[in-house]
Amino acid sequence: MKKILALVLALALVLSCASALAADLVGVSMPTKDLQRWNQDGDNMEKLLKEAGYDVELQFASNDVPTQLAQVETMIDNGAKVVVIAAIEGSSLGQALDKAAEKGCKVIAYDRLLMDNENVDYYATFDNYKVGTVQGTYVKEKLDLDNAEGPFYFEFTAGDPGDNNAGFFFNGAYDVLKPYIEAGKIVVKSGQTNFADVATPGWKSETAQKRAEDILSSNYADGSKLDAWVCSNDSTAYGVTNALEANYDVEGLGWPIITGQDCDKANVKNMIAGKQSMSVFKDTRTLAAQVVKMIDQILKGEEVEVNDTTTYNNNKKVVPSFLCEPVFGDANNYKELLIDSGYYTEDDLK
């Protein structure tokens, strides 16, 4: 009997230790592998979470909302204690968010705010309005709008209307440039200055390119000079650059200032080649590290670090947020910003 009791106690101890050592599961849902930045975000998040001792379920949803919904629900059913979601469309995951709340799973919206549901616990992103102001300020300073006579000819290309961030990016840039538009120093020949008119569904390069081609043929075929094209991110900037290369006299008139965001490899190469002027760099390693810190705080029952409790209203609540700082990269500082920091290698940009 003593031997049996000893075996039972030993088994109980083993099971107790195994339970104590079992890692909490964290689900990470990324929208697509089609854009470079989401691959980097997902890989960075998975690496850091595993280093912190968590089990990770990382999924990419191929830019298909039903797929993302099913993937997130599966993560929750599999026992995830926290799910990190970069949404394809911010208002389409309510069913999964409700399930998370029912099962006690915390939700962190990642770089895209989850909308129209109260079961969003935290939001981690960059200061998205500031991303736009960095772009607008860059153009303002490069053209010396406060002192130059003008007029200067501009066009705008914004992001996906289903992405809550897209409005912040566009408004940040537009608010910097609006006084010069109202004064007539900036002229938008297409007349398209409302977000709805300049938005790019899915952030697709080919969609941005087609719209840019239409604008160029309708407004610049007479040889008019274009001074700046304010693009909210690199995928749209890439499309605009392709349209300009094929439909605008870049050799005779020169490249306009083209803004972007994310420092994608193809766009950094375009910056080096003198085609794209700048790109706002959002170091996904910084954002991923902050999210892992927030997850750790959640699972340890600690106070979760946020630095914004007023800005991001998802139509149901103001979501406590942590905002990381964006910076700009261009042909003058890309080596220091991207290569010296280890984000890219020299070979990546050849």
N, C-alpha and C positions, 0 to 999 in steps of 0.2 A: 504493500500500500504506500509506503514511504517513497519507493522508487517511482510509482505512478504519479504521486503528488509532485515529486521533484520534476518529472517529465512535463507535467501539466504546467507547472510554474515556469519552467524553462521555455516551453512553447509560447506561453503568454508573454514572456519577456521578449522573445524574438518577434512576435507579432506586434508588440508595443513599439519596439525599436523600428521595425519596418514601417509602421504607421507614422512614427515620428519623422522618419527619413523620407517618406513619400513627398515628392515635390508637388507644389500647387501647380495646376494647369492654367496657363494664360493663352487665350486665343488672340490671334492677330489677323485681321481681315484687311487686305489691300485691294484696291479696285481693279488693277490690271498689271500685266507685265509689259504692256505695249509702250509705256513711257519709262524711260531710264530711271527717273527719280523714284518710282514706286518699288522697283527692284532693289534699289539701294536702301530705301526706308525699311522694307521687309527684312532684308538681310541684316541690316544693322540692329534692328529690334530683336530678331531671333538670336543673334550672336550675344548681345548684351544680356538678354533674359536667361539664356542658358548659362552664361558665366555667373549670373547671380543665383543660379541653383533652381530655376524654374523649368518645368516642362512647357514646351511651346507647340501650339498648333497654328502654323502659318498657312494661310490660303490666299490665292489671288483669284479674282472673280471674273476675269475676262471682260470687264466693262458691261456685265450683264446683271441687272438688279435682282432678278429672281435667283440667280446663282449666288450672289452675295448674301441674300436673305437666308437661303438654305444653308450656306456655309456657316453663318453666324449662329443659326439655331442649332446646328450640329455641334458646334463648339460648346454651347451652353449645355446641351444634352449630355455631352461627354464629361461634364463636370468642371468646366472653366470657372475659376473664381473671379477672373477679370477678363473682359474682352476689349481689345483696342481696335477701333473701326475707323478706317479711312473710307468714307462712303462714296459710292458712285453717284448717288442722288440722295441728298440729305434727308428727304421726307419719306423715304420708301422702306424704312426698316423698323417701323413702329411695332410690328408683330414680334420681331426678335427682341426689341427693347423691352416690351412688356413681359416676354418670357424671362429675360434676364432679371427683371425686378422680382418676379414670382419665385425664382430660384436663388435669389440672393447674390447674383453675379453683378459685379460693378462694371460700369461702362465708361470708357474713356474715348471720346471723339478725337480722332487724330488728324490734325491739319485741315479737316473739313467738318464744320459743325453739323451735328445731327439735329434735325429740325422737327418741330411739331410733336414732341413727345417729352414728358416730364422725367422719364427714366434715363436721363443722361447725367452721369455723376460729375464728370470733369471734361475739360477740353484742353488739349495741348496743341499749340500751333506757333507760328511766327506772328509777329505783329503785322497783320495782313494789310491794314490801312497804311502802315508805314512802308510796306513794300511798294505800294503805289506812289507814296510821296517821294521815296528814293528815286523812282523812275522819273517822275515829273520834275523833281529838282535837278536831276542830272541833265535833262533836256534844257531846262530853263537856264542853267549855268553854261552849258556848251554853246547855246545860241546867244547868251548874254541878253536875255529878253528885257531886262530892266533898262538897258542902255541902247541896244541896237534899234534901228528905225523900223525894220520890217517893211511890208508884211512877210510873215513866214507861213508856209503851207504845210499843214499837218493832216494826218489821218490817225484813227484809233482802231485797235482791234482788242476786244476784251475776251473773257473766258466763258466757260460753260454756265448758262443761266441756272442749271440745276445744282451748281456748286456755290454754296453761300459765300465762300471766300472771293469769288469772282467780282462781286459788287464792291467789296472792300478794296481790292486791287485797283479796279477802274476808278472808283471815287477818290482814292488817295492821289492818283496821278492827275485826274481831271480837276480836282480842287486846287492843285498847285497852278494849273495852266488856265483855269477858267477866267481869271481877271484879264489875261492877255487876249483871250478869245472875245470877251465882252468889249475890250478896248479896240478890237480890230487888228491888233498886232499879229495874232494867230488867225489864219483863215483855214477852215476845214472845207475844202472844195466839194467834197461829196455831200456835205450838209449832215453827215451822220455823227451825232455826238451823244445820243441817248444810249444807255447801256443796252436796251433791247435791240437797237439797230446794229450795234457793233459786236454783240456777243457771238461766241463760237461754240455751238453745241459739241460736247465731248472733248473740247480743247483740241480738236483734230487739225493737224497741219494742212491736210488737203482742203478742208472747209475754209480755213483762213486764206489759203492760197487762191481758191476760186473767187472768194469775195474780193480779195485784193486785185485780182486780174480784172474783175468787173469795174472796180473803182478806177483803176489805171486807164482802162479803155474809154471810160466815160468822161474822165476829168483831166487826164494828163497826156492824152495822145497828141495834143497840140504842142508838146515840148515844154510844158510848164514844169518848173522845178519843184520838187517835193523836198521839204527840209527835215521833216521828222515823221516817223510812224511809231506811235506809242503802242507797243504790244504788251499784254499783261504777263505772258510767259514765253518760254522758249519754243514750245511746240507751235504756237501761233506765229511767233517771230520767224520760225523756220519756213512756214508757209508763205509769209509775206516776203521774205528774202528771195525765195524761189520765184515768186511772181514778179518781183522787181528785176531780177536777173534776166528774165525772159521778155519782159514787157515795158522796160524803162531804160532810158539811155544812161546807165550808170557810169559808162566811160566818159561821156561828154558832160553830164551834169553832176556826177559824183553820187556816192551813196548817201541817202538821207540818214539821219540818226535813227537807229532802230533799237528799241529797248526790249528786254526780256526778263526771264526769271527762271532759276533752277540751275544755271550753269551746266546744262547738258553738254555732253562731249561734242556733238555736232555743232552746237552753237558757240562753244568756246573756240572751236576751229574756225568758225566764221568770224569771230572777234579778232582772232590772230590774223586772218586774211583781210581784215578791214571792211567786212560786210556788215556784221552786227556790231553795234557800238558798245553795249553793256548788257549785263545780266545780273539780276539780284541773286546773290548767293545765300541760300538757306541751308546751312550745314546740317544735313539730316542726322549726322552723328550726335550733334548737340541736342536735337529734338528727341532722338531715340533715347539718349542717356537720361534726359529729363523725365520721359515717360516711364522708363524702368524705375527711376527713383520714386515716382508717384505710385507705381504698382507696389513697390516694396513698402511704402508708407501705408497704403491701403491694407495690405495683407498682414501687416504688423500692428494694425489698429492705431497707427500714429496720425497726427495731423498732416494732411496732404498739402504740400507747398503749392500755392497759387499766387499770382501777382496781378490778377484782374478779376474783379467781381461785379463789374458794371456794364461791360461792352457787349458781350455776346448773348443776346436774347434769342432763343430758338422758337419763339412764339408761345412757349409754355412756361419758360423760366429763364432767368439769367444763369447761365452755366458757369460755375467757377473755372477759371482758365489760367494757364501758364503760357505767357507769350515770350518766345525767344526773339533775339534781335537779328534782323537781316542786314546784310552789307552788300555793296555792289562790287562786281568784278568787271574789268575791261582789259584791253590789250596791255595796259601799263602795269597792272598789279596781279594778273592771273597767276603768274608763277608763284609769288608769295602766298596768295590766297588759296590756290588749289593744289599746287605741286609740293611746295615746301611743307604744307600742312599734312601731306600724305593722302589727300582726297583723290588725286589722280597721279599717275606717273607721266613722265615725258612721253613715253611710248603711247599712252592713251590718247594723246592729242596730236599725234603725227598723221 
